[in-house]
Every structure is written in structure tokens, then in C-alpha cells.
Amino acid sequence: MSGNQPENPPNVTVKKRWLNKNPAMFLYSLLGAAIGLGYAIYTDPNRQPPPPPPEVQAMSSHPAAAVFSGIGLDLRPAIGGATVYRLFPGTTAAQSGLRPGDLITAVDGLNVAQKTVADIYGRLRGPAGSGVTITFTRNGGAPQHVTLKRELLRTGEK
């Protein structure tokens, strides 16, 4: 060996001796360190998610409630778009003149004939107070357009 480097640096020698004497204890120590670190990360109060806005907190008093912004209707898949299955009372969709059985063919000018119901819901949702234009047909008639204002809605209450 060269004269500048010690044959066995102290930290390497200690680790080798400790590992060689009790490899199981070494593994348990690593496991304990990992568990402790995980516990420290999840219990750190600075890593909590920020609280929801006050208007959402006020609406979500029920533990199973889901709060989102939309227009208040339930859809089912259909050829050429999605069919309105149900309108929730008191929502903008219920007050707009839409009826169960109407076929939604476009949302904000985008043809939804090849979209899934989940995609259509995604287009109908947006910031509360913003508008969304729906194109629909009733009983195979001419396309009609209606612009609705999105609002905060709450689901899941029993």
C-alpha cells in the first residue's frame, strides 16, 4: 500500500467488524432506521396538506360528502354522446330546461360522440361561477344550445 493511505480506514474497519459479527443486527438497524424515518415524515406537521377553501369546508360537513363544481346532472353512455339520466333538484341543470332523455352531443363546442361519460363529466366540471355551453337534442330533433353556470355541489349525504 502507499504510504499516504492507511491500510484500513477506521470507519470501514468498524463497519466490517460490526457486519461480520452480527449481520442480522445490521439489517434490523437498517429496518428500524427506515421505519423511524417514515414515521417522522408522516407525522411532520409541516407536511400536512393545506386546508380546503372556506366555502368548501362549509359545504362538506358530512364525512362522506364529496364537493365539486358542476351543473348537477347524471349521465349515461349513449350512441352519439351521453343521455341525461337524472337532474338534481335546485341545480342549474334542473332550472335550464334540460330533461331526462336529452342527448348531449357537444360541450363547449367539442363533439362528445366518441368520448366516455367520465370525459364528458370532466368537461362539464370547472371553476364555480364559470359557464359551460351544452349542445343537446331532444327526441331526435334539431340541436339546441344552453349555457349553464357551474356551482359548488355536494354529494354523498345520507
ABEGO torsion letter per residue (X at the ends): XBAABBABBAAAAAAAAAAAABAAAAAAAAAAAAAAAAAAAAABAAABBBBBBAAAAAABABAABBBBBBAGBBBBBBBGEBBBABBBBGBAAAAAGBBBGBBBABBGGBBAAABBAAAAAAAABEBBGBBBBBBBBBGGBBBBBBBBBBBBBBBGBX
